[in-house]
Every structure is written in structure tokens, then in C-alpha cells.
Amino acid sequence: MEKKSILIERHVNEVHIKLASGTVKVVKSSDDSFKLFFDENTPDVRIDNDVLSISMRGYEKGLLGLINFGSGPSEHLELHVPTHLKLLHISSISADIEVSSLSFEHGTLKTVSGEIKIDNCQAQSVEIKTVSGDIELSTVDVQRLAVASASGDVNVDKLECREYDWLLSTVSGDISLNVVGLPNMRLSLKSTSGDISSNVGYVRRGNEYVFGDGRMKIVASTVSGDVQVKVMSKKERVEEIEKRILRLVAEGKLSYEEAKQMLQELS
């Protein structure tokens, strides 16, 4: 089935999306336009000042418990936006949420049982909440991050330790931190029965684990989940740099000759 689309001709700074079930993706557009792709049912699209609101029928009923999780129509929304937003707010019941290649000042992503994925994004602050859905973050540059999940796992991939302030909270879900380069972090572990494991050394001071110079502050709170800190190997780091170079070429931010020279220097 061919997707339908709506071109949003006005520029907006804030995006609010509500969806009961299915998937919602927010990705960088190829130009400076806002464009919404959907399947069959036309979403309710409204613009008030510089705020874009998108909602599907069934969301409010789902919140009131009039439909069971996973029942009702499964919708698929894909919103293409310019690189930068001031605010991004997405709420769902069982829909999966995916955000990639964007920059926004503040973000709030909430779902009950859906999964949440953020890839290659920059933000000042992000709040993520799930009940049973897993949370995956990859190549994120977020200064202040608050993640809360009951039984879902939290996986952070390609983490570069900077002067961030993060709070990662689960009840039974595991927390995994895959670090690029030196793991310069100060990890405070609040756990009832969970353990911490790492493939690199650290200094322990009570419930605080100091890696490197400890510039990044992470509070990991869990009842029974485990916390793992893993440093990528040299081979993995080289492969990741190669992927970044190729992505920059695809985005037109790097010429073919520049990329070729950089790849030769890596080898």
C-alpha cells in the first residue's frame, strides 16, 4: 500500500504526537520542509502558532482503558522535519517510537509497552518513560537525560563521555552502557539486588564507581536489574568511525575525496 502524505507548509518549532498503537518515526527531512507520511486513516493535524500537533483516533480511548493494549487499528506515522526543533513530545500506548538524526532543545517520549529508539540526536534535555518497553539510545549527545522503565531494558550504545548529567532508572530491567573511547564517568549505583560488571577498571567509593576522570555523572537506580559498562575494542571503534564517515558522505557533509583520504588514514 502506497503511503499518503501531508505537506506542512508552515515552519514550526514544537511537535506534539499522540498515537495509540503501531509505530511513529521522526527523522530528518532531505530539505527544510515538514512532511507527514501515513497509511490509511488521516491523522488530525493542527498548527497553533508555532506548535504542530498530530494525533490519531483511539489514543484518548486507550488511555481511558476502553480498548485493550495492542487492540484497535495499528497506525504508522513518519514525520520528516528540518534538523532542529525546540521541543519534541511523543506519547503512545503500545506504539514503538523512533527518533533519528535530529537536534532539539527538549524532548519527552512516553509509551506504555512500546519500544523507544533514539539514534544520532543532540538535545539539551530528554525525558523517556516506559512501563515494559525497551529503550535504546545510540550516538546521542544529550546533556541532561532522565530515563524511567519498570521492566524494560535500557541500552546505551556508542556513548561518548562528556560533562553530562544522566539518571537511568528501572525496576527489573538491565542497564547497559557501551562506551566509545575512555569511560570517563562517575556512576552512582542505587540497587537492591542488582550487580555491576565492566571490562575496564574503576575505583569504587561506597556505591559510587569512578571510571577515568569521572567527568560524566550517571545515577543508575534499579531494584533487581544489573548494570554493565563495556568499552568498545579498537576494531569496533575503527568500524564505527568508518560508518560515521560514510554517513557524512551520504548527508552531503563530506566529499568523496575527503572521505577516501580519511579512510586511508584509518587503515
Secondary structure, 3 states (H helix, E strand, C coil): CCCEEEEECCCCCEEEEEECCEEEEEEECCCCCEEEEECCCCCEEEEECCEEEEECCCHHHHHCCCCCCCCCCCEEEEEEECCEEEEEEEEECCCEEEEECCEEEEEEEECCCCCEEEEEEEEEEEEEEECCCCEEEEEEEEEEEEEEECCCCEEEEEECCCCCEEEEEECCCCEEEEECCCCCEEEEEEECCCCEEECCCCEEECCEEEECCCCEEEEEEECCCCEEEEECCHHHHHHHHHHHHHHHHHCCCCCHHHHHHHHHHHC
